[in-house]
Amino acid sequence: MKKLLLITNQEEYSEHGTITPLFDNYLKKYYEVDIVFITNFKDSFQEKGNHFIVPQLYENSIIEYLARKSIDIGAYSFVLVRNRRRFLQNALDNRAKYGYKVGFRISFAYKHYNQEFENSFFPVSAVRKFIYQQKIKSRDNMLNRCDLFLPVSTEMKDEFYSHIYIDTFPIFTGLDPEKLNKHIVSKDDITKFIYVGTIDKNRQSQTILDGFDALKNDKWSLTISTTDKTYITDLLKNYPKLKSHITIVNAMSLEDLRAQVNKHDIGLALMPRNRYFDTMVLKKVMDYYACSIPAVLTNTPKNHSVFDEDEAFFCDFDRQSITDKLQELIDSPSTQDAKVGNKGQEKLLSLKRNYKILAKDLADKLDSITKGA
């Protein structure tokens, strides 16, 4: 069986929606997979089954470090790198020596996102813009030296990586068919909403709160599950009448998150319209549909390309539209919500957003590249 090395930018015990089900489970049917995790808590190498724990001190020379630890780098057909260009540079520098193919996985256009939003608040100088453009050019040149590019969607690739001309295989956020919860339909008259993920200024979270604030009745509750409670806690000070309806929680694991989601009726995945959120289906959507919870999605071509009207709820991202949609959902029976959630889950499982299906297609793509060498 061919071997693959995945170099992540994740801590050893961090849980990630794609790494564990796709690479550490279903892909292992086709490839022998080893995964590198980076840690700043340990100063020595650890090998735990197929997991290699590398101290942060050596993160810029991972390939050389593994070789010194008697890992047979030449046995790998493919080395995949996740997100970090410094890790990618190291993999490319050693490719000729060991003869593996190189792939790069990008889960979000972080550099574009941070630079553009920074510029919206603090306009940057022409010099800084030039430096940024040169970095993008350098990045594209590096990516084009790879054998495979793995964005989160074809739309992301077209919008942010149009100068990348190598083989491309989108790795969508998806569902693990072995990790699905059966939703328990709510029996009370309170519609229970949940929002999972980051709350910040760039996501214009106040617009969602404005939508709730304008509701005419109080037959609803909202749970916000986020790792950073500071921003939302400060923001809620501007909405005193919502205080009794909103609970802020954190999930310590994916199991905790699924348990949280499963106690609710409807998940919120509303994001402002921009070229970042318009090019992907958010991971939080998968968190909801793993529990057969229907999601409220922003009206975007990307969201509509995945879900039909009876598989999700759609809404424009403005206060009035959000209020109207929330009121409509509060007035609808919970059994209707459950039907929408079930249909949405079935849709995702029939697509490449099923990690079991995606693993087979990814293995076929990897095989085609190594055979064409």
Disulfide bonds with the S-S distance in Angstrom:
none
